[in-house]
Each structure stands twice: as C-alpha cells, then as structure tokens.
C-alpha cells in the first residue's frame, strides 16, 4: 500500500460514569481512496465474558482454552481493509493526521514493522494498563512520534508510562489517566 495520509482514530467505546472513553486505531489512506487499518486488542476474552457467545463452531465456552499469558492472552495486532464490516469501522470516529504526502508511506511501513515487533514480544494484555490503546501509542512512539489524541477524547491506557521507565525503577503513581514520575 502506498499511503498518502495516516490518521490516528478514536472511536467511542463506552462510558465510565458520564465520561466517554475511546478505542484507538490507525487508518492509512491511499490516493485511489482505499483505506487500511492497524488495530490492537486482546488475544482472547476471559471465560466469564464468553457465557452466551456463539462462534462459527457453536458455543464459545466449548472451545475455550486458557492462555498462559493471562485471562486476555497477549496483545494481538491486526490490519486489513478499512471498510464497512471491518473491525473498528466507524465513519464518525474522531481523528488526527499523523502524516501526509510522501511522509505517510514511510510512516505506514514503519508502523507495520513496529506492529510485527510488538506482536512478537508477547506482551500480556491488561485492559487497565497495557491494552489496545497502550499498544497503538507504543507503536507511534517506536516510530518516533509523540502521540496526540484527537481533541476532547479520553483513551485509557494511552498515557501509560513506557516499559523502559518502569524497568529503571522510576517511581510512579497513577493520577486518573496521567502518570506522575517521581
């Protein structure tokens, strides 16, 4: 794909009290109008979230196998055509442009490579920390971008401290979505 624009998208995913929270994903557009997405999510759902769900093979509980990485498995990254019926397809999603023109093609390629590398690391999915929003902002950081969310959007996990800081023993504490470094 030869991208001419790459956008960070924020789609409303739910509410906590009166505050809407958003799921982040990336969309690249090509000159012909075609679009592709890059998203993150859990490898699997915990057993308590599967009750009553059906798969192509029947009851989801019948095929359940616990992941050694935890109840959600590892962070799963995927990409494909961004069109109706695709995961995260939301024509009303807020967006911020990350790159356009010649820079977009290079960024899209770097993002694909960063996604492969992050996926190979097998990071355990944690919906309250290193989850989908963390993974998308981590991809952007690995490509040399400091992620900026679309205006007035809250994406839990997007502001999580990079792994390197916690490994250095830097003291931190959570202040809502923000992380204070001591």
Residue pairs with C-beta under 8 A, 6 or more apart in sequence:
1 28
1 30
1 34
1 36
1 108
2 30
2 31
2 105
3 28
3 29
3 30
3 36
3 99
3 104
3 105
3 107
3 108
4 29
4 30
4 31
4 100
4 101
4 104
4 105
5 28
5 29
5 97
5 99
5 100
5 104
6 26
6 27
6 28
6 29
6 97
6 98
6 99
6 100
6 104
6 107
6 108
6 111
7 26
7 27
7 28
7 29
7 95
7 96
7 97
7 98
8 24
8 26
8 95
8 96
8 98
8 136
8 140
8 147
8 148
8 149
8 150
9 24
9 25
9 26
9 27
9 88
9 90
9 93
9 94
9 95
9 150
10 22
10 23
10 24
10 93
10 94
10 95
10 149
10 150
10 153
10 155
11 22
11 23
11 25
11 88
11 90
11 92
11 93
11 94
12 20
12 21
12 22
12 90
12 93
13 21
13 22
13 23
14 20
14 21
15 21
19 154
20 154
21 154
21 155
21 156
22 94
22 133
22 149
22 153
22 154
22 155
23 88
23 132
23 133
23 155
24 132
24 133
24 136
24 137
24 149
24 155
24 158
25 37
25 38
25 39
25 40
25 88
25 136
26 37
26 38
26 39
26 98
26 111
26 136
26 139
27 35
27 36
27 37
27 38
27 82
27 95
28 35
28 36
28 37
28 38
28 104
28 108
29 35
30 36
34 81
35 81
35 82
35 83
36 79
36 80
36 81
36 82
36 108
37 79
37 80
37 81
37 82
37 86
37 87
37 88
37 89
38 77
38 78
38 79
38 111
38 112
38 115
38 136
38 139
39 77
39 78
39 79
39 87
39 88
39 132
39 136
40 75
40 76
40 77
40 131
40 132
40 133
40 135
40 136
41 75
41 76
41 78
41 87
41 125
41 132
42 72
42 73
42 75
42 76
42 125
42 127
42 131
42 132
43 67
43 69
43 72
43 73
43 74
43 75
43 76
43 125
44 67
44 71
44 72
44 73
45 71
45 72
46 71
46 72
47 61
47 64
47 66
47 71
50 60
50 61
50 64
51 61
53 59
53 60
53 61
54 60
55 63
57 63
67 73
67 74
69 122
69 124
69 125
70 124
70 125
70 126
72 124
72 125
72 126
72 127
73 124
73 125
74 119
74 122
74 123
74 124
74 125
75 118
75 119
75 123
75 124
75 125
75 130
75 131
75 132
75 135
76 119
76 125
77 115
77 116
77 118
77 119
77 135
77 139
78 87
79 112
79 115
80 86
80 87
82 88
82 89
83 89
94 150
94 151
94 152
94 153
95 150
96 148
96 149
96 150
96 151
98 104
98 107
98 140
98 145
99 106
99 107
99 108
107 143
107 145
110 142
110 143
111 139
111 140
111 143
114 139
114 142
114 143
115 139
117 142
118 135
118 138
118 139
118 142
123 130
123 135
124 130
125 131
125 132
127 157
128 156
128 157
129 157
129 160
130 157
130 160
131 156
131 157
132 157
133 155
133 156
133 157
133 158
134 157
134 158
134 160
136 147
136 158
137 147
137 157
137 158
137 159
137 160
138 162
140 146
140 147
141 147
141 162
147 158
149 155
149 158
154 177
156 177
158 177
159 177
159 178
159 179
160 179
161 170
161 172
161 179
161 181
165 172
165 181
166 172
170 181
170 182
171 181
171 182
172 179
172 180
172 181
172 182
173 179
173 180
173 182
174 180
